[in-house]
Amino acid sequence: MAALTFEHLTKTFGSNRKVLDDVHFEIEAGQMFALLGPSGCGKTTLLRLAGGFETPDTGRILLDGDDITSLPPERRPINTVFQSYALFPHLSARDNIAFGPKMAGRSRADIQHAVDAMLHLTRLEEHASKTPAQLSGGQRQRVAIARALINRPRVLLLDEPLAALDLKLRQHMLNELRTLHREIGGTFVFVTHDQTEAMSLSQKLAVMNEGRVEQIGTPREIYSSPANTFVASFIGTTNFISGTVHWCQGSTDKANPDEPLLCRINIPHLGEITATTLAEHPQGTPVNVSIRPEDIRLHSESPNPTSGLNHLRGQIEEILYLGAHSQATLALQGTRLTVHHPHSRDSATQTLARHSEIWATFHPHHAQVIPVV
């Protein structure tokens, strides 16, 4: 069941700056959902529309099937944790958390019980009497989340929830948010431009660009099967090889009709490689083939031609030692590949020298065909 539905939303600021362009998708109840994209893509505007702080030019917003498009923020069972946290500086953590229930007119006993529960849930009991200035960044964030959750919202919105924290604290708070979501079981929607944050925290995410949703799916689906070149390049690191379709062949497994198709791609100066695609393409269609650096293996000798692997010959331009793996830049005819190899899996990469001739291999299922738009 959808908790939050965006129906064909558009939003323009000024005379011609369209921030959202026909945004239409659903967020399932109980999900941890991420809105991911670069600065200015419209993700924060979409969150503000959901919270009632902006009004769409066209379209509707539904909460559990009810139209809330015209409702003001205080009448929506949705709470927002802003990037700045917006805590009252003169109030203690306890009083900040209690502010919402007091405004709602709940009884003193009910408020005390609810605040105690929130302090326990967010592990802030020892800091209840401290003001925001006396709290760390992670503790202030937990106060802001507790203040939002105490109102029992059906949806919790978080605007760049980890942006103000340092790296170690961000990693710690990722685990905190995951734990909170599991214990509360509500619908969390958070905005981020950090792909690692979105991939590790969300159950499903929407990748946005220039006011449009480029792709929606699980982190694994989006990483392994990007819908276009923007998604492939924005999510993680990838290599693109340009070519044209020679042929595509559908799966003969009737039990798995969604199995990816195999395509043979002609690459200028390099020959042909086999890749997978979710849609058939006519012969001669120009495409890009996306290959993740960690899916490529390097070999000092020519690989077995019957292995079923794609193999390309090139020259090492650069080797960087990065601790857990080495990063190699491989020059091919007309293109370059970035290759990541864990040392434990391929110790040979530690002895490769610049300018040495090398073979790169990758499985067809690790090469994704993306049409040129």
matplotlib code that plots the C-alpha trace (Angstrom):
import matplotlib.pyplot as plt

x = [0.0, 1.3, 1.9, 2.7, 1.8, 3.0, 0.7, 2.2, 3.6, 5.1, 6.7, 8.1, 10.0, 10.1, 9.0, 10.6, 12.6, 10.9, 12.1, 9.8, 8.6, 5.8, 7.0, 4.8, 5.6, 4.5, 6.3, 5.2, 4.1, 6.9, 9.7, 13.0, 13.0, 15.7, 15.4, 18.8, 20.3, 22.8, 22.2, 19.3, 17.6, 14.4, 14.6, 14.4, 11.5, 9.7, 10.2, 8.9, 5.8, 5.2, 5.6, 3.2, 5.8, 5.4, 2.4, 2.6, 1.6, -0.1, -0.6, -1.7, -0.1, -1.9, -1.3, -2.8, -5.1, -6.3, -5.6, -3.5, -2.3, -4.0, -3.5, -1.1, 1.9, 0.2, -2.8, -0.7, 0.3, 3.8, 6.8, 10.0, 13.5, 15.3, 19.0, 19.6, 17.6, 15.8, 16.0, 15.0, 18.4, 17.0, 15.2, 16.7, 16.6, 13.6, 11.7, 12.5, 11.0, 8.0, 7.2, 4.9, 2.7, 2.4, 1.1, -1.3, -2.7, -1.8, -1.9, 1.2, 1.4, 1.0, 3.7, 6.2, 5.6, 6.0, 9.2, 10.7, 10.0, 11.6, 14.7, 15.1, 14.6, 17.2, 19.5, 19.4, 18.4, 21.7, 21.5, 17.9, 18.7, 21.3, 20.6, 21.4, 24.7, 25.8, 25.1, 27.2, 26.0, 24.8, 22.9, 21.2, 20.1, 18.6, 16.8, 15.3, 14.2, 12.7, 10.8, 9.4, 8.6, 6.8, 3.9, 3.4, 3.6, 2.6, 5.5, 8.8, 10.7, 14.4, 16.2, 19.9, 19.9, 23.7, 25.1, 26.2, 28.2, 31.8, 32.6, 32.8, 29.7, 27.8, 28.7, 27.5, 24.3, 23.6, 23.4, 21.3, 18.7, 18.5, 17.9, 15.3, 13.4, 13.4, 12.1, 9.5, 8.4, 7.1, 7.7, 10.9, 11.7, 15.1, 16.8, 20.5, 23.1, 25.4, 25.0, 26.7, 24.3, 21.3, 22.5, 23.4, 20.3, 17.3, 15.2, 14.2, 15.3, 14.4, 17.3, 16.4, 18.0, 16.8, 13.3, 12.6, 12.8, 15.3, 14.8, 13.2, 14.3, 16.2, 19.8, 20.9, 18.6, 19.8, 23.4, 23.4, 20.8, 20.9, 18.2, 20.5, 23.9, 23.1, 22.1, 25.0, 27.6, 25.9, 25.5, 29.0, 31.9, 31.5, 33.2, 31.4, 32.3, 30.5, 29.4, 26.5, 24.2, 25.1, 22.3, 20.2, 19.0, 16.1, 16.1, 14.8, 14.0, 10.2, 10.2, 12.2, 10.8, 12.4, 15.9, 18.1, 18.6, 22.1, 23.4, 26.5, 28.0, 30.4, 33.1, 35.2, 38.9, 38.2, 35.9, 32.8, 31.7, 28.6, 26.5, 23.0, 20.0, 16.5, 15.0, 15.7, 17.5, 17.5, 20.8, 22.9, 21.4, 24.1, 24.6, 26.9, 28.0, 28.4, 31.0, 31.8, 35.5, 35.2, 33.8, 36.9, 39.8, 43.4, 45.5, 49.1, 48.5, 45.8, 42.6, 41.0, 38.8, 36.2, 35.7, 32.6, 34.1, 34.6, 38.3, 40.0, 43.7, 45.3, 48.2, 48.5, 48.7, 48.6, 48.5, 47.4, 47.7, 44.6, 45.0, 42.3, 42.7, 44.7, 43.2, 44.5, 43.9, 43.9, 44.3, 42.5, 42.2, 40.0, 38.9, 40.1, 39.0, 39.3, 39.8, 39.5, 41.1, 41.1, 44.6, 43.4, 41.7, 44.3, 47.8, 49.2, 47.9, 50.5, 53.3, 51.9, 54.0, 53.1, 53.1, 52.9, 50.5, 47.5, 44.2, 41.0, 38.1, 34.5, 31.4, 28.6, 26.2, 28.4, 28.2, 24.9, 23.7, 22.4, 20.8, 22.2, 19.5]
y = [0.0, 3.5, 5.8, 8.8, 9.4, 12.2, 12.6, 14.5, 17.3, 20.4, 23.4, 26.6, 29.3, 32.7, 33.1, 30.1, 28.1, 24.7, 22.8, 19.8, 18.5, 15.9, 14.0, 10.9, 7.9, 6.2, 5.4, 2.3, 2.3, 1.4, 2.0, 3.9, 5.8, 8.2, 11.1, 11.2, 13.6, 16.5, 20.0, 21.8, 18.6, 19.3, 16.7, 19.2, 21.0, 17.7, 17.1, 20.6, 19.9, 16.7, 18.6, 21.4, 24.2, 24.7, 24.3, 22.6, 24.4, 21.3, 17.7, 16.2, 14.7, 11.8, 10.4, 6.9, 7.7, 11.0, 14.3, 16.5, 18.9, 22.0, 21.1, 23.4, 21.7, 21.7, 19.7, 17.0, 13.9, 14.4, 15.7, 17.2, 17.1, 20.0, 20.0, 22.7, 20.7, 24.0, 23.2, 25.9, 27.0, 28.1, 24.7, 21.5, 18.3, 17.2, 20.4, 20.5, 17.0, 17.9, 21.0, 19.4, 17.4, 20.6, 22.6, 19.7, 20.0, 16.5, 15.8, 16.3, 12.6, 11.6, 14.1, 12.9, 9.2, 10.0, 12.1, 9.4, 6.8, 9.0, 9.7, 6.0, 5.2, 7.8, 6.9, 10.5, 9.8, 11.1, 14.3, 15.2, 18.4, 19.7, 22.6, 22.2, 24.1, 21.5, 18.6, 17.0, 17.1, 13.6, 14.2, 17.3, 15.3, 12.6, 15.3, 16.7, 13.2, 12.5, 15.8, 14.8, 11.2, 12.1, 13.5, 10.0, 11.1, 8.7, 9.9, 11.3, 13.6, 14.2, 16.9, 16.0, 14.3, 13.6, 16.6, 18.5, 15.6, 14.5, 11.2, 9.0, 10.5, 10.1, 6.4, 6.0, 7.9, 5.7, 2.8, 4.8, 5.7, 2.1, 1.0, 3.7, 2.8, -0.9, -0.2, 2.4, 0.8, 4.0, 5.5, 7.6, 9.7, 11.4, 13.7, 13.3, 14.1, 11.4, 8.2, 6.1, 7.3, 6.6, 3.1, 2.0, 3.4, 3.2, 0.2, 2.0, 5.3, 7.7, 9.2, 12.8, 15.1, 18.5, 18.2, 14.7, 11.2, 9.3, 5.9, 4.3, 1.0, -0.8, 0.2, -3.1, -2.6, 0.9, 0.0, -3.1, -2.0, 1.8, 3.2, 5.7, 7.2, 9.8, 7.2, 4.9, 7.7, 9.3, 6.0, 4.8, 4.7, 3.2, 2.9, 3.6, 2.0, 3.3, 1.1, -0.2, -3.2, -6.1, -8.4, -9.0, -12.4, -13.1, -15.5, -19.0, -19.7, -19.4, -19.7, -16.5, -14.0, -11.1, -12.5, -9.9, -10.2, -10.7, -8.2, -8.4, -4.9, -3.7, -1.5, 0.5, -0.6, -3.2, -5.8, -7.1, -7.7, -9.3, -7.4, -7.6, -5.3, -5.2, -4.1, -5.3, -2.9, -3.0, -3.7, -0.6, 1.2, 3.4, 2.4, 2.8, -0.2, 0.4, -1.7, -1.2, -1.1, -3.9, -6.3, -6.2, -8.5, -8.0, -10.8, -10.7, -13.5, -13.9, -15.5, -18.7, -17.7, -20.4, -19.0, -17.0, -13.8, -10.6, -9.8, -6.6, -5.9, -2.7, -1.0, 0.1, 3.8, 4.2, 2.0, 3.5, 1.5, 2.2, -0.2, -2.8, -2.7, -1.2, 1.1, 0.7, 2.9, 0.8, 2.5, 0.8, 1.8, 4.9, 4.6, 4.0, 1.7, 2.1, -1.2, -2.0, -5.3, -6.4, -7.5, -10.7, -11.8, -10.7, -10.2, -9.8, -6.2, -5.3, -6.2, -4.7, -2.0, 1.1, 0.7, -3.1, -4.9, -6.4, -8.2, -7.1, -9.6, -9.2, -11.3, -10.3, -10.1, -7.3, -5.2, -3.2, -1.8, 1.8, 3.5, 6.8, 9.4]
z = [0.0, -0.9, 2.0, -0.1, -3.7, -6.0, -9.0, -11.9, -9.8, -11.4, -9.7, -11.2, -9.4, -11.1, -14.7, -16.3, -13.7, -13.7, -10.6, -10.9, -14.2, -14.1, -11.1, -10.6, -8.3, -5.0, -1.8, 0.0, 3.6, 6.0, 3.6, 4.1, 0.8, -0.5, -2.9, -4.5, -7.0, -7.5, -6.2, -7.9, -9.2, -7.3, -4.4, -1.6, -3.3, -3.6, 0.2, 1.0, -1.1, 0.9, 4.1, 3.0, 2.9, -0.8, -3.1, -6.5, -9.7, -10.9, -9.6, -6.3, -3.2, -1.6, 1.9, 2.3, -0.6, 0.9, -1.0, 1.2, -1.5, -0.1, 3.7, 5.6, 7.4, 10.9, 9.6, 7.9, 9.9, 8.4, 10.3, 8.9, 10.3, 8.7, 7.8, 10.4, 13.0, 14.0, 17.7, 20.2, 21.7, 25.1, 25.7, 27.0, 24.9, 27.0, 26.5, 22.7, 22.4, 24.5, 22.5, 19.9, 22.4, 24.6, 21.6, 20.9, 24.4, 25.5, 29.3, 31.4, 32.3, 28.6, 27.6, 30.3, 29.3, 25.6, 26.1, 28.3, 25.6, 22.9, 25.1, 25.6, 21.9, 20.8, 23.7, 25.1, 28.7, 30.1, 28.0, 28.6, 30.6, 28.1, 25.7, 22.0, 22.5, 25.0, 22.6, 19.8, 16.2, 16.4, 19.6, 18.2, 15.2, 17.5, 19.5, 16.2, 15.2, 18.6, 18.5, 15.1, 16.1, 19.3, 17.3, 15.8, 12.1, 9.4, 7.4, 8.6, 6.2, 6.6, 4.7, 4.2, 7.7, 7.8, 5.8, 8.9, 10.4, 10.0, 8.2, 11.3, 12.9, 9.6, 9.5, 13.1, 12.4, 9.4, 11.8, 14.2, 11.6, 10.4, 14.0, 14.6, 11.4, 12.3, 15.8, 14.8, 11.5, 9.9, 6.5, 6.3, 3.3, 3.2, 0.8, 0.0, -2.7, -1.2, -3.2, -0.5, 2.1, -0.2, -1.2, 2.3, 4.1, 1.7, 0.8, -2.4, -4.0, -6.7, -8.7, -9.8, -12.3, -13.6, -12.0, -13.3, -11.9, -13.9, -12.2, -9.2, -7.7, -5.0, -4.6, -6.2, -9.2, -9.8, -9.4, -11.6, -14.2, -14.6, -16.8, -18.6, -18.7, -16.1, -13.5, -14.4, -13.9, -10.9, -8.9, -8.3, -10.8, -14.2, -17.6, -20.8, -24.1, -27.2, -30.0, -32.2, -31.9, -34.1, -32.8, -29.7, -28.6, -26.2, -23.4, -24.3, -20.6, -20.5, -16.7, -16.5, -19.1, -17.3, -17.8, -19.5, -23.2, -24.7, -27.3, -29.4, -29.6, -32.3, -30.8, -33.3, -33.3, -30.6, -32.2, -30.6, -27.0, -25.5, -23.0, -21.4, -21.9, -20.5, -23.9, -27.5, -29.8, -33.7, -35.5, -35.9, -32.8, -31.2, -27.5, -24.6, -22.6, -18.8, -17.0, -13.3, -12.4, -9.9, -12.5, -14.7, -14.3, -15.6, -17.0, -18.2, -20.7, -23.4, -21.8, -23.0, -26.0, -24.9, -21.4, -22.4, -21.1, -23.0, -23.4, -24.6, -25.0, -23.9, -22.1, -18.4, -18.2, -14.4, -11.3, -7.9, -4.7, -2.6, 0.3, -0.2, -4.0, -6.8, -9.4, -12.9, -15.9, -19.0, -22.4, -25.3, -28.9, -28.7, -25.0, -21.5, -18.7, -14.9, -13.2, -9.4, -8.3, -4.6, -3.8, -2.1, -5.3, -7.8, -6.3, -9.9, -10.0, -7.4, -9.7, -13.0, -14.4, -16.4, -20.2, -19.9, -22.3, -20.5, -21.1, -19.5, -19.1, -17.9, -17.9, -20.3, -17.3, -15.9, -19.0, -19.3, -22.6, -22.3, -25.4, -26.5, -26.1]

ax = plt.figure().add_subplot(projection="3d")
ax.plot(x, y, z, "-o")
ax.set_aspect("equal")
plt.show()
